[in-house]
């Protein structure tokens, strides 16, 4: 796996987990914060989680060692 792929995968996973936590706080399932019960964080967290998922998928795809087709001459 390439360094860029690993970095994007790790960043995407962090964003995904953070987004899920933010969304759960916005929904009111996780308390103890100014974000708890605030619908803004439900929507923002969902967006952050989806973006993190996309970044992680991109990192995974970039990190795969796909065979390269050589041109025939």
ROBA-297147 format. One record per atom (N, C-alpha, C, CB): chain; atom name; residue number from 1; x, y, z; residue in one letter. Coordinates in pm, 1 decimal, decimal comma. Each point is the difference from the previous one (the first is absolute). Glycine has a CB too. Example, Ala and Ser with C-alpha at 12.3 -4.5 7.8 and 13.67 -1.06 7.14 Angstrom:
<sites>
SITE   unit   site   pos         xx         yy         zz   code
SITE      A      N     1     1319,0     -569,0      780,0      a
SITE      A     CA     1      -89,0      119,0        0,0      a
SITE      A      C     1       90,0      120,0        0,0      a
SITE      A     CB     1     -189,2     -117,3      124,6      a
SITE      A      N     2      154,2      222,3     -196,6      s
SITE      A     CA     2       82,0      119,0        6,0      s
SITE      A      C     2      -77,0      109,0       73,0      s
SITE      A     CB     2      118,4      -62,8     -214,5      s
</sites>
This chain:
<sites>
SITE   unit   site   pos         xx         yy         zz   code
SITE      A      N     1       84,8     -117,7        0,0      x
SITE      A     CA     1      -84,8      117,7        0,0      x
SITE      A      C     1       89,1      123,7        0,0      x
SITE      A     CB     1     -185,4     -123,7      122,2      x
SITE      A      N     2      147,7      222,4     -202,1      x
SITE      A     CA     2       80,7      121,5      -10,0      x
SITE      A      C     2      -21,4       89,0      122,7      x
SITE      A     CB     2      -13,3      -11,7     -251,8      x
SITE      A      N     3      109,8      100,3      275,6      x
SITE      A     CA     3       -8,6       91,6      114,1      x
SITE      A      C     3     -120,1       92,2      -13,0      x
SITE      A     CB     3      248,4       -9,5       25,4      x
SITE      A      N     4     -276,1       56,6     -146,9      x
SITE      A     CA     4     -114,3       87,8      -20,9      x
SITE      A      C     4     -129,7      -73,7       28,8      x
SITE      A     CB     4      129,2      128,5     -171,8      x
SITE      A      N     5     -138,9     -251,3      125,8      x
SITE      A     CA     5     -118,8      -80,1       26,4      x
SITE      A      C     5      -19,7      -24,9      148,4      x
SITE      A     CB     5       28,2     -106,8     -221,7      x
SITE      A      N     6       80,1       74,3      291,3      x
SITE      A     CA     6       -8,5      -23,7      144,4      x
SITE      A      C     6      -43,2      126,2       74,1      x
SITE      A     CB     6      178,1     -175,2      -19,9      x
SITE      A      N     7     -122,4      288,7      -20,0      x
SITE      A     CA     7      -32,9      126,7       64,9      x
SITE      A      C     7     -146,8       35,2      -20,8      x
SITE      A     CB     7      236,2       77,3      -32,7      x
SITE      A      N     8     -283,8      -90,2      -91,4      x
SITE      A     CA     8     -140,1       31,1      -27,7      x
SITE      A      C     8      -94,2      -97,0       71,0      x
SITE      A     CB     8       68,5       93,9     -221,4      x
SITE      A      N     9      -30,8     -219,2      227,0      x
SITE      A     CA     9      -82,6      -98,9       69,1      x
SITE      A      C     9      -10,1       34,0      148,5      x
SITE      A     CB     9       68,0     -175,9     -167,3      x
SITE      A      N    10       44,0      207,4      229,9      x
SITE      A     CA    10       -0,2       34,4      142,8      x
SITE      A      C    10      -79,4      127,9       25,5      x
SITE      A     CB    10      223,7     -111,3       26,1      x
SITE      A      N    11     -203,9      213,2     -109,6      x
SITE      A     CA    11      -73,8      124,9       15,3      x
SITE      A      C    11     -149,7      -22,7      -17,9      x
SITE      A     CB    11      199,7      127,1      -82,5      x
SITE      A      N    12     -235,9     -208,6      -15,9      x
SITE      A     CA    12     -140,3      -29,0      -24,2      x
SITE      A      C    12      -64,9      -72,1      117,2      x
SITE      A     CB    12       50,2      -10,3     -242,2      x
SITE      A      N    13       22,5      -82,6      303,0      x
SITE      A     CA    13      -54,6      -72,0      115,4      x
SITE      A      C    13      -19,4       94,0      118,0      x
SITE      A     CB    13      111,6     -210,2      -78,2      x
SITE      A      N    14      -16,1      299,9      100,9      x
SITE      A     CA    14      -14,1       98,2      108,6      x
SITE      A      C    14     -120,8       89,4      -24,8      x
SITE      A     CB    14      248,9       -3,4       38,0      x
SITE      A      N    15     -264,6       51,1     -161,3      x
SITE      A     CA    15     -115,6       84,4      -32,9      x
SITE      A      C    15     -130,7      -77,0       15,1      x
SITE      A     CB    15      143,1      131,2     -158,0      x
SITE      A      N    16     -145,0     -255,8      115,9      x
SITE      A     CA    16     -119,7      -82,2       10,9      x
SITE      A      C    16      -41,3      -17,4      146,2      x
SITE      A     CB    16       64,6     -119,3     -211,4      x
SITE      A      N    17       30,4       84,1      296,8      x
SITE      A     CA    17      -30,4      -19,6      142,1      x
SITE      A      C    17      -44,1      131,1       64,6      x
SITE      A     CB    17      166,6     -188,2        9,5      x
SITE      A      N    18      -96,6      297,5      -40,6      x
SITE      A     CA    18      -37,6      130,3       55,7      x
SITE      A      C    18     -140,5       39,3      -43,9      x
SITE      A     CB    18      241,2       68,7        1,3      x
SITE      A      N    19     -271,0      -88,0     -128,7      x
SITE      A     CA    19     -132,2       34,1      -51,2      x
SITE      A      C    19     -110,0      -80,4       66,4      x
SITE      A     CB    19      105,1       59,2     -215,2      x
SITE      A      N    20      -79,8     -187,3      237,4      x
SITE      A     CA    20      -99,8      -84,2       66,6      x
SITE      A      C    20      -24,0       49,2      143,0      x
SITE      A     CB    20       69,5     -197,5     -142,2      x
SITE      A      N    21       38,3      231,0      212,1      x
SITE      A     CA    21      -13,9       50,5      137,2      x
SITE      A      C    21      -76,5      132,6        0,3      x
SITE      A     CB    21      215,7     -114,4       65,7      x
SITE      A      N    22     -182,2      205,0     -157,4      x
SITE      A     CA    22      -70,5      127,6       -8,7      x
SITE      A      C    22     -148,3      -21,4      -27,3      x
SITE      A     CB    22      209,7      109,2      -82,0      x
SITE      A      N    23     -241,4     -199,7      -10,1      x
SITE      A     CA    23     -139,8      -26,2      -34,0      x
SITE      A      C    23      -75,1      -58,3      119,6      x
SITE      A     CB    23       66,0      -37,2     -239,6      x
SITE      A      N    24       -3,1      -53,5      311,4      x
SITE      A     CA    24      -64,9      -57,8      118,0      x
SITE      A      C    24      -21,3      105,0      108,3      x
SITE      A     CB    24      104,7     -221,0      -52,9      x
SITE      A      N    25      -11,5      313,9       67,0      x
SITE      A     CA    25      -18,5      108,6       96,0      x
SITE      A      C    25     -113,1       91,9      -45,7      x
SITE      A     CB    25      244,1      -11,6       63,2      x
SITE      A      N    26     -248,7       40,9     -191,6      x
SITE      A     CA    26     -106,6       85,6      -51,3      x
SITE      A      C    26     -136,8      -63,4       15,7      x
SITE      A     CB    26      161,3       95,6     -161,0      x
SITE      A      N    27     -167,2     -226,5      149,9      x
SITE      A     CA    27     -126,4      -72,1       17,2      x
SITE      A      C    27      -39,0      -10,8      147,4      x
SITE      A     CB    27       49,1     -129,0     -209,0      x
SITE      A      N    28       47,6      146,0      298,1      x
SITE      A     CA    28      -25,9       -3,7      142,6      x
SITE      A      C    28       31,3     -133,4       65,9      x
SITE      A     CB    28     -172,3      167,5      -41,3      x
SITE      A      N    29      234,7     -259,5      -32,3      x
SITE      A     CA    29       33,7     -130,3       57,5      x
SITE      A      C    29      127,2        3,9       83,9      x
SITE      A     CB    29     -111,9     -106,3     -194,0      x
SITE      A      N    30      198,9      202,7      166,0      x
SITE      A     CA    30      122,6       18,4       77,9      x
SITE      A      C    30       -9,0      137,1       65,1      x
SITE      A     CB    30      138,9     -150,3     -154,9      x
SITE      A      N    31     -137,5      152,9      285,1      x
SITE      A     CA    31      -17,5      126,3       71,0      x
SITE      A      C    31      129,7       57,5       52,1      x
SITE      A     CB    31     -224,5      -75,8       61,3      x
SITE      A      N    32      211,3      185,5       12,6      x
SITE      A     CA    32      114,1       60,5       66,9      x
SITE      A      C    32       73,9      103,9      -80,9      x
SITE      A     CB    32       20,1     -208,4      119,6      x
SITE      A      N    33      -84,6      264,9     -220,2      x
SITE      A     CA    33       67,9       96,7      -84,7      x
SITE      A      C    33     -100,0      105,4      -46,8      x
SITE      A     CB    33      167,0     -175,4      -74,0      x
SITE      A      N    34     -115,7      289,9       31,1      x
SITE      A     CA    34      -87,0      103,0      -56,2      x
SITE      A      C    34      -63,8      -47,8     -130,7      x
SITE      A     CB    34      143,1      177,5      106,9      x
SITE      A      N    35      -85,6     -283,8     -164,4      x
SITE      A     CA    35      -51,2      -54,1     -126,2      x
SITE      A      C    35     -119,6      -92,4       22,0      x
SITE      A     CB    35      230,1       17,0      -95,5      x
SITE      A      N    36     -251,4      -60,9      216,8      x
SITE      A     CA    36     -104,5      -97,8       29,8      x
SITE      A      C    36     -138,7       59,2      -25,3      x
SITE      A     CB    36      150,1     -107,3      171,0      x
SITE      A      N    37     -228,0       36,1     -251,8      x
SITE      A     CA    37     -136,7       41,8      -28,6      x
SITE      A      C    37      -12,4      112,9      -99,3      x
SITE      A     CB    37      -53,0      -73,2      223,7      x
SITE      A      N    38      162,7      117,5     -282,1      x
SITE      A     CA    38       -2,6      109,0      -97,6      x
SITE      A      C    38       -6,2      -59,8     -140,2      x
SITE      A     CB    38      131,1      152,6      155,9      x
SITE      A      N    39     -239,9     -128,6     -230,6      x
SITE      A     CA    39      -16,0      -62,2     -131,6      x
SITE      A      C    39      109,7       37,2     -100,4      x
SITE      A     CB    39     -243,0        0,8       43,6      x
SITE      A      N    40      306,1      114,4      -25,8      x
SITE      A     CA    40      108,0       38,3      -90,6      x
SITE      A      C    40      108,0     -107,1       -2,0      x
SITE      A     CB    40      -48,1      242,6       43,2      x
SITE      A      N    41       82,4     -296,0       74,7      x
SITE      A     CA    41      107,1      -98,4        8,6      x
SITE      A      C    41      -42,1     -134,9      -54,7      x
SITE      A     CB    41       87,6      119,8      197,5      x
SITE      A      N    42     -216,4     -146,9     -199,1      x
SITE      A     CA    42      -49,1     -121,1      -64,8      x
SITE      A      C    42       29,6        6,3     -149,6      x
SITE      A     CB    42     -181,3      -24,6      174,7      x
SITE      A      N    43      147,6      136,9     -237,1      x
SITE      A     CA    43       22,2       15,2     -144,7      x
SITE      A      C    43      147,7       17,7      -34,1      x
SITE      A     CB    43     -226,8      101,5      -18,8      x
SITE      A      N    44      296,4      -21,2       98,5      x
SITE      A     CA    44      143,7       20,0      -25,3      x
SITE      A      C    44       75,9     -131,0       19,6      x
SITE      A     CB    44      -18,4      240,8       74,1      x
SITE      A      N    45      -15,0     -314,9       29,5      x
SITE      A     CA    45       66,0     -127,5       26,2      x
SITE      A      C    45      -24,9     -101,4     -109,6      x
SITE      A     CB    45      -20,9       45,5      241,2      x
SITE      A      N    46     -101,7      -47,5     -293,1      x
SITE      A     CA    46      -31,2      -90,8     -110,2      x
SITE      A      C    46       82,4       35,7     -123,5      x
SITE      A     CB    46     -233,0      -31,1       90,5      x
SITE      A      N    47      243,3      159,3     -119,4      x
SITE      A     CA    47       81,1       44,1     -114,2      x
SITE      A      C    47      147,3      -32,2       17,6      x
SITE      A     CB    47     -163,9      180,9      -38,8      x
SITE      A      N    48      214,7     -158,7      158,6      x
SITE      A     CA    48      140,7      -29,3       28,1      x
SITE      A      C    48       25,7     -149,8      -11,4      x
SITE      A     CB    48       13,8      200,6      151,9      x
SITE      A      N    49     -106,6     -282,2     -101,7      x
SITE      A     CA    49       16,2     -145,2       -7,7      x
SITE      A      C    49       -0,5      -47,8     -144,9      x
SITE      A     CB    49     -110,6      -22,6      223,9      x
SITE      A      N    50       20,9       77,1     -305,1      x
SITE      A     CA    50       -4,2      -39,2     -141,7      x
SITE      A      C    50      126,2       43,8      -73,8      x
SITE      A     CB    50     -250,0       16,3        5,3      x
SITE      A      N    51      298,5      102,8       25,5      x
SITE      A     CA    51      123,8       47,1      -60,8      x
SITE      A      C    51      116,6      -88,9       42,5      x
SITE      A     CB    51      -89,5      235,6       -4,0      x
SITE      A      N    52       93,3     -272,8      131,6      x
SITE      A     CA    52      104,6      -89,6       49,4      x
SITE      A      C    52       -4,5     -135,1      -68,2      x
SITE      A     CB    52       -8,1      117,0      217,8      x
SITE      A      N    53     -112,5     -166,9     -242,6      x
SITE      A     CA    53      -15,5     -126,6      -69,7      x
SITE      A      C    53       56,0        9,6     -141,8      x
SITE      A     CB    53     -203,5      -51,3      138,4      x
SITE      A      N    54      175,8      162,6     -205,1      x
SITE      A     CA    54       51,0       19,6     -135,9      x
SITE      A      C    54      152,1       10,6       -1,4      x
SITE      A     CB    54     -213,5      114,9      -60,8      x
SITE      A      N    55      270,4      -43,8      156,8      x
SITE      A     CA    55      145,7       13,5        8,1      x
SITE      A      C    55       64,3     -135,1       29,6      x
SITE      A     CB    55      -25,0      237,8       78,8      x
SITE      A      N    56      -35,0     -314,8       11,4      x
SITE      A     CA    56       53,7     -132,0       32,6      x
SITE      A      C    56       -6,8      -92,5     -121,3      x
SITE      A     CB    56      -69,9       30,9      239,6      x
SITE      A      N    57      -40,0      -24,9     -313,4      x
SITE      A     CA    57      -12,7      -83,0     -120,3      x
SITE      A      C    57      104,2       39,3     -103,9      x
SITE      A     CB    57     -245,5      -27,1       44,2      x
SITE      A      N    58      266,3      156,8      -61,1      x
SITE      A     CA    58      101,8       47,0      -94,2      x
SITE      A      C    58      138,5      -46,9       42,8      x
SITE      A     CB    58     -141,6      200,3      -53,7      x
SITE      A      N    59      171,1     -190,6      183,2      x
SITE      A     CA    59      128,7      -46,4       50,6      x
SITE      A      C    59       18,6     -148,8      -20,1      x
SITE      A     CB    59       -4,8      182,4      166,3      x
SITE      A      N    60     -102,4     -258,8     -147,2      x
SITE      A     CA    60        7,6     -144,8      -20,1      x
SITE      A      C    60       26,7      -32,2     -146,6      x
SITE      A     CB    60     -156,8      -36,0      193,3      x
SITE      A      N    61       85,9      103,9     -281,4      x
SITE      A     CA    61       18,3      -24,4     -143,7      x
SITE      A      C    61      140,0       41,2      -44,2      x
SITE      A     CB    61     -246,1       35,1      -37,8      x
SITE      A      N    62      292,9       80,0       86,0      x
SITE      A     CA    62      133,8       45,9      -38,0      x
SITE      A      C    62      107,9      -91,7       55,2      x
SITE      A     CB    62      -84,8      234,3       -6,3      x
SITE      A      N    63       57,5     -298,3      118,6      x
SITE      A     CA    63       99,6      -84,7       62,4      x
SITE      A      C    63        6,7     -140,2      -56,3      x
SITE      A     CB    63      -32,4      132,7      200,3      x
SITE      A      N    64      -66,6     -169,5     -280,5      x
SITE      A     CA    64        0,0     -134,4      -57,0      x
SITE      A      C    64      109,8      -11,0     -105,7      x
SITE      A     CB    64     -248,3      -22,9       44,5      x
SITE      A      N    65      312,1      -89,5      -48,3      x
SITE      A     CA    65      103,1      -23,5     -100,6      x
SITE      A      C    65      -64,7      -65,6     -120,8      x
SITE      A     CB    65      180,2      -22,8      177,2      x
SITE      A      N    66     -235,9      106,4     -262,5      x
SITE      A     CA    66      -67,1      -51,3     -118,5      x
SITE      A      C    66      102,5      -29,3     -108,5      x
SITE      A     CB    66     -208,3      129,3       57,8      x
SITE      A      N    67      189,1     -235,9     -132,1      x
SITE      A     CA    67       93,5      -28,0     -109,3      x
SITE      A      C    67      -13,9      106,7     -108,8      x
SITE      A     CB    67      -11,4     -248,4       49,6      x
SITE      A      N    68      123,2      287,9     -101,9      x
SITE      A     CA    68        2,2      102,6     -103,8      x
SITE      A      C    68       12,5      -68,5     -134,3      x
SITE      A     CB    68      103,7      169,5      156,3      x
SITE      A      N    69     -193,3     -135,5     -247,2      x
SITE      A     CA    69        6,4      -56,7     -134,5      x
SITE      A      C    69      105,8       73,0      -80,4      x
SITE      A     CB    69     -243,1      -64,9        9,8      x
SITE      A      N    70      328,5      -10,6      -69,0      x
SITE      A     CA    70      102,2       61,1      -85,2      x
SITE      A      C    70      -51,4        4,4     -142,2      x
SITE      A     CB    70      185,6      -82,3      149,8      x
SITE      A      N    71     -152,2      189,6     -218,3      x
SITE      A     CA    71      -41,8       13,4     -139,7      x
SITE      A      C    71       82,2      -90,9      -88,6      x
SITE      A     CB    71      -69,3      236,1       41,5      x
SITE      A      N    72        0,2     -300,7     -132,3      x
SITE      A     CA    72       70,3      -83,7      -96,3      x
SITE      A      C    72       45,2       86,7     -116,2      x
SITE      A     CB    72     -135,0     -203,4       66,9      x
SITE      A      N    73      254,2      176,9     -110,9      x
SITE      A     CA    73       52,2       80,2     -111,8      x
SITE      A      C    73       15,0      -80,8     -123,3      x
SITE      A     CB    73      116,7      142,3      157,9      x
</sites>
